[in-house]
């Protein structure tokens, strides 16, 4: 810490002390504040000056509560419960590398008092979570945002995990970037592929060697099917696995007990009719690839009725699986 700071910094330092060391359970007496001012900043003040500075902070809009037990900062930018939710979000986000996760968590903890950090035990176990090894994620975000503002295409390598459990280049793309979306614990780039001329979804933590090109982006409203822009509700419901094929109308029979899971995966924009015996007929719009994966995952709970080609495809996969385990 700096030694022998000028007294004119006392107002700022008292605010910092209250932010860092006080809360409703840990009020600071004037003696506590005097002690921290001297030890941490080399500033010597009398009790009257402490009281006067706290009054000035109140006049400036800071909610400082004082009683016989002492003073504490009663209002912060984030409640501890909100910070905990943000920290849990960082921890569970596979697209944020461990080093960045630890740094973000420390900065979030610093928005509360020192007593909050001691409560966040999992902040010290970031490396135990499954995280991407791609350290370029935040750089990717900056480059993509800049390209979107400049209406320029970007080029990048796309990677997949191999048997050595490391990322390896699988393809290269040049795309018109439109938006970054957080979906089911993954961070995705929505973009128009120059090669396929189709809207595609790219995992941000799979992108490396990203560059802004000199090519002008294709405007989203000129892309067939996207004349009104991107429907983010459709992304959240019709594309639970972020496949880029065209959504189609799906009819299925499902057990009543599976409706909660279906709504969780495909949203509430579905039609449900009772068929009796604890089953329902459900109509919804979904990516066929996503529905195929979902139907295989919950094969004992749902039955695809239409379209016929999807029903046939699932039957063939089930037969192939049966043959393997026979």
Phi, psi and omega per residue, in radians:
X1 nan 2.718 3.078
X2 -1.173 2.575 3.115
X3 -1.895 2.521 3.072
X4 0.917 0.950 3.061
X5 -1.246 2.669 3.111
X6 -1.155 2.597 -3.093
X7 -1.119 -0.367 -3.132
X8 -1.180 -0.234 3.062
X9 -1.544 -0.026 -3.040
X10 -1.035 -0.713 -3.121
X11 -1.027 -0.825 3.128
X12 -1.103 -0.743 -3.091
X13 -1.210 -0.620 3.095
X14 -1.124 -0.716 3.084
X15 -1.072 -0.766 3.120
X16 -1.086 -0.705 3.129
X17 -1.117 -0.766 3.126
X18 -1.128 -0.687 3.118
X19 -1.124 -0.738 -3.005
X20 -1.478 -0.615 -2.939
X21 -2.037 0.020 -3.087
X22 -2.190 2.602 2.921
X23 -2.765 -3.060 -3.041
X24 -1.056 -0.512 3.137
X25 -1.566 -0.212 -3.084
X26 -2.341 1.166 3.074
X27 -1.191 2.644 -3.138
X28 -1.889 2.274 3.041
X29 -1.338 2.911 3.081
X30 -1.054 -0.635 3.096
X31 -1.105 -0.664 3.093
X32 -1.069 -0.781 -3.110
X33 -1.178 -0.735 3.095
X34 -1.021 -0.774 -3.129
X35 -1.075 -0.797 -3.107
X36 -1.235 -0.631 3.079
X37 -1.032 -0.769 -3.091
X38 -1.259 -0.815 -3.060
X39 -1.276 -0.660 -3.047
X40 -1.587 -0.505 -3.028
X41 -2.235 -0.077 3.137
X42 1.225 0.421 -3.139
X43 -1.824 2.253 3.126
X44 -1.894 2.137 3.123
X45 -2.347 2.682 3.053
X46 -1.540 2.911 -3.092
X47 -1.052 -0.684 -3.136
X48 -1.079 -0.639 3.140
X49 -1.201 -0.624 3.091
X50 -1.086 -0.846 -3.142
X51 -1.059 -0.711 -3.121
X52 -1.152 -0.729 -3.142
X53 -1.188 -0.654 3.101
X54 -1.128 -0.667 3.087
X55 -1.117 -0.697 3.097
X56 -1.098 -0.696 3.114
X57 -1.125 -0.665 3.084
X58 -1.116 -0.736 3.122
X59 -1.093 -0.517 3.138
X60 -1.387 -0.090 3.064
X61 1.896 -0.010 3.126
X62 -1.396 2.297 -3.113
X63 -1.492 1.618 -3.139
X64 -1.938 2.141 -3.133
X65 -1.733 2.312 3.124
X66 -2.180 2.479 3.079
X67 -2.602 -3.009 3.122
X68 -1.116 -0.412 -3.137
X69 -1.413 -0.309 -3.132
X70 2.377 -2.884 -3.101
X71 -2.144 2.614 3.073
X72 -2.622 2.716 3.098
X73 -1.420 2.058 -2.998
X74 -1.608 -0.344 -3.084
X75 -2.264 2.312 3.114
X76 -2.253 2.982 3.132
X77 -1.082 -0.588 3.134
X78 -2.320 2.419 2.987
X79 -1.275 2.750 3.141
X80 -1.046 -0.640 3.124
X81 -1.140 -0.623 3.104
X82 -1.214 -0.709 3.087
X83 -1.100 -0.675 3.122
X84 -1.090 -0.709 3.108
X85 -1.122 -0.730 3.125
X86 -1.134 -0.717 3.131
X87 -1.140 -0.748 3.097
X88 -1.095 -0.608 3.087
X89 -1.132 -0.715 3.100
X90 -1.132 -0.772 -3.118
X91 -1.097 -0.709 -3.061
X92 -1.484 -0.100 -3.128
X93 -1.466 1.896 -3.090
X94 -1.195 -0.344 -3.076
X95 -1.438 -0.119 3.119
X96 -1.734 2.076 -3.119
X97 -1.052 2.723 -3.107
X98 -0.959 -0.753 -3.096
X99 -1.107 -0.741 3.111
X100 -1.208 -0.630 3.123
X101 -1.058 -0.835 3.139
X102 -1.055 -0.728 -3.138
X103 -1.161 -0.760 3.122
X104 -1.093 -0.733 -3.129
X105 -1.123 -0.733 3.108
X106 -1.079 -0.710 3.136
X107 -1.204 -0.636 3.077
X108 -1.161 -0.716 3.109
X109 -1.065 -0.613 -3.118
X110 -1.218 -0.166 3.072
X111 -1.389 -0.142 3.075
X112 -2.088 -2.936 3.140
X113 -1.400 2.977 -3.139
X114 -1.125 -0.373 -3.100
X115 -1.307 -0.436 3.116
X116 -1.175 -0.760 -3.077
X117 -1.046 -0.612 -3.124
X118 -1.180 -0.333 3.137
X119 -1.475 -0.329 -3.050
X120 -1.619 1.341 -3.095
X121 -1.088 -0.659 -3.070
X122 -1.261 -0.144 3.080
X123 -1.152 -0.317 -3.108
X124 -1.768 0.129 -3.126
X125 -2.156 0.573 -3.089
X126 -1.024 -0.624 -3.089
X127 -1.257 -0.178 3.115
X128 -1.448 -0.186 -3.134
X129 -1.570 2.642 3.089
X130 -1.305 2.000 -3.071
X131 -2.278 2.759 3.080
X132 -1.193 2.648 3.052
X133 -1.642 -0.060 -3.116
X134 -1.365 1.896 -3.094
X135 -1.425 -0.025 -3.047
X136 -1.668 0.153 -3.030
X137 -0.983 -0.860 -3.080
X138 -1.243 -0.560 3.031
X139 -1.124 -0.712 3.094
X140 -1.020 -0.745 3.137
X141 -1.045 -0.798 -3.128
X142 -1.084 -0.785 -3.104
X143 -1.158 -0.753 -3.135
X144 -1.118 -0.777 3.121
X145 -1.068 -0.698 3.119
X146 -1.138 -0.738 -3.141
X147 -1.115 -0.687 3.116
X148 -1.100 -0.737 3.124
X149 -1.149 -0.598 -3.106
X150 -1.527 -0.111 -3.058
X151 0.992 0.784 3.132
X152 -2.035 2.598 3.048
X153 -1.302 2.760 3.063
X154 -2.146 2.704 3.036
X155 -2.129 2.594 3.137
X156 -2.844 2.870 2.984
X157 -1.662 2.469 3.092
X158 -1.939 2.374 -2.981
X159 -2.109 2.701 3.047
X160 -2.377 2.701 3.095
X161 -1.320 2.465 3.102
X162 -1.981 -3.029 -3.054
X163 -1.149 -0.306 3.078
X164 -1.487 0.090 3.114
X165 1.132 0.447 3.081
X166 -2.103 2.756 3.118
X167 -1.354 2.392 3.092
X168 -2.365 2.537 -3.132
X169 -1.058 2.271 3.098
X170 -1.985 -0.442 -3.119
X171 -2.912 2.900 3.041
X172 -2.130 2.515 -3.082
X173 -2.353 2.610 2.869
X174 -2.132 2.202 -3.003
X175 -2.441 2.790 2.948
X176 -1.651 1.964 -3.081
X177 -1.437 2.417 -3.111
X178 -2.064 -0.768 -3.048
X179 -2.840 2.655 2.988
X180 -1.841 2.286 -3.137
X181 -2.304 2.484 3.042
X182 -1.653 2.142 -3.063
X183 -2.521 2.056 3.093
X184 0.877 0.965 3.075
X185 1.158 0.202 3.071
X186 -2.108 2.609 3.112
X187 -1.885 2.122 -3.015
X188 -2.116 2.544 2.965
X189 -1.719 2.185 3.009
X190 -1.633 2.153 -3.030
X191 -2.660 2.799 3.061
X192 -1.740 2.060 3.141
X193 -1.248 2.258 3.140
X194 -1.137 -0.614 -3.070
X195 -1.334 -0.893 -3.079
X196 -1.531 -0.276 -3.087
X197 1.001 0.614 3.111
X198 -2.206 2.658 3.045
X199 -1.226 2.264 -3.118
X200 -2.279 2.865 -3.122
X201 -2.160 2.157 -3.064
X202 -2.064 2.240 3.058
X203 -1.154 2.210 -3.073
X204 -1.106 -0.600 -3.112
X205 -1.389 0.053 3.059
X206 -1.814 -0.055 -3.068
X207 -1.642 2.304 3.048
X208 -2.383 2.900 3.085
X209 0.903 0.826 -3.108
X210 -1.418 2.463 -3.142
X211 -2.506 2.584 3.005
X212 -1.530 2.231 -3.140
X213 -1.620 3.103 3.078
X214 -1.581 -0.049 -3.110
X215 -1.354 2.445 3.111
X216 -1.301 2.417 3.099
X217 -1.197 2.637 3.008
X218 -1.422 2.207 -3.114
X219 -1.172 2.419 -3.044
X220 -1.054 -0.609 -3.080
X221 -1.331 -0.021 3.043
X222 -1.720 -0.070 -3.138
X223 -1.518 2.298 -3.102
X224 -1.024 2.251 -3.136
X225 1.585 -0.147 -3.114
X226 -2.192 0.514 -3.117
X227 -1.028 -0.501 3.130
X228 -1.757 0.246 -3.139
X229 1.627 -2.895 -3.093
X230 -1.628 2.257 3.112
X231 -1.599 1.766 -3.067
X232 -1.253 -0.431 3.052
X233 -1.175 -0.655 3.105
X234 -1.151 -0.635 3.107
X235 -1.117 -0.752 -3.073
X236 -1.222 -0.499 -3.046
X237 -1.841 -0.865 -3.070
X238 -1.398 -0.214 -3.090
X239 -2.255 1.106 -3.109
X240 -1.092 -0.385 3.129
X241 -1.952 0.173 3.056
X242 1.050 0.639 2.969
X243 -1.352 2.656 -3.018
X244 -1.768 0.146 3.104
X245 -1.274 2.838 -3.083
X246 -1.264 2.207 3.110
X247 -1.072 2.540 3.103
X248 -2.301 2.866 3.102
X249 -1.325 2.291 -3.094
X250 -2.111 2.397 3.032
X251 -2.067 2.319 -3.116
X252 -2.557 2.768 3.016
X253 -1.862 2.295 -3.082
X254 -2.418 2.668 3.044
X255 -1.257 2.609 3.134
X256 -1.015 -0.582 -3.102
X257 -1.194 -0.306 -3.107
X258 -1.615 -0.102 -3.077
X259 -1.063 -0.690 3.137
X260 -1.012 -0.771 -3.132
X261 -1.196 -0.671 3.135
X262 -1.126 -0.765 3.105
X263 -1.136 -0.668 3.116
X264 -1.087 -0.599 -3.089
X265 -1.548 -0.658 -3.003
X266 -2.042 0.004 3.105
X267 1.470 -3.101 -3.065
X268 -1.601 -0.073 -3.119
X269 -1.413 1.052 -3.132
X270 -2.337 2.758 3.083
X271 -1.886 2.300 -3.096
X272 -2.182 2.264 3.047
X273 -2.301 2.432 -3.092
X274 -1.339 2.304 3.099
X275 -1.925 -0.019 -3.141
X276 1.545 2.906 3.118
X277 0.999 0.600 3.065
X278 1.303 0.335 -3.131
X279 -2.184 2.762 -3.131
X280 -2.349 2.642 2.995
X281 -1.712 2.244 -3.052
X282 -2.156 2.313 3.056
X283 -1.999 2.276 3.117
X284 -2.679 2.970 3.096
X285 -1.977 2.232 -3.045
X286 -2.677 2.734 2.889
X287 -1.003 2.263 -3.140
X288 -1.102 -0.693 3.126
X289 -1.111 -0.690 3.122
X290 -1.167 -0.742 3.141
X291 -1.165 -0.623 3.090
X292 -1.071 -0.798 3.130
X293 -1.123 -0.727 -3.123
X294 -1.144 -0.767 -3.117
X295 -1.102 -0.656 3.118
X296 -1.223 -0.617 -3.129
X297 -1.203 -0.632 -3.097
X298 -2.040 0.792 -3.028
X299 -1.070 -0.480 -3.121
X300 -1.469 -0.103 -3.079
X301 -2.004 -0.417 -3.101
X302 -2.299 2.735 3.084
X303 -2.348 2.129 3.096
X304 -1.276 2.252 3.105
X305 -1.762 -0.839 3.098
X306 -2.444 2.655 0.031
X307 -1.297 2.764 -3.069
X308 -1.085 -0.681 -3.094
X309 -1.139 -0.569 3.108
X310 -1.248 -0.722 3.089
X311 -1.030 -0.744 3.133
X312 -1.153 -0.713 -3.132
X313 -1.084 -0.734 3.130
X314 -1.185 -0.696 3.110
X315 -1.040 -0.758 -3.133
X316 -1.135 -0.676 3.115
X317 -1.183 -0.677 3.106
X318 -1.148 -0.680 3.118
X319 -1.149 -0.711 3.101
X320 -1.094 -0.749 3.107
X321 -1.147 -0.686 3.110
X322 -1.074 -0.745 3.140
X323 -1.082 -0.641 -3.123
X324 -1.176 -0.611 -3.072
X325 -1.721 0.053 3.115
X326 -1.314 nan nan
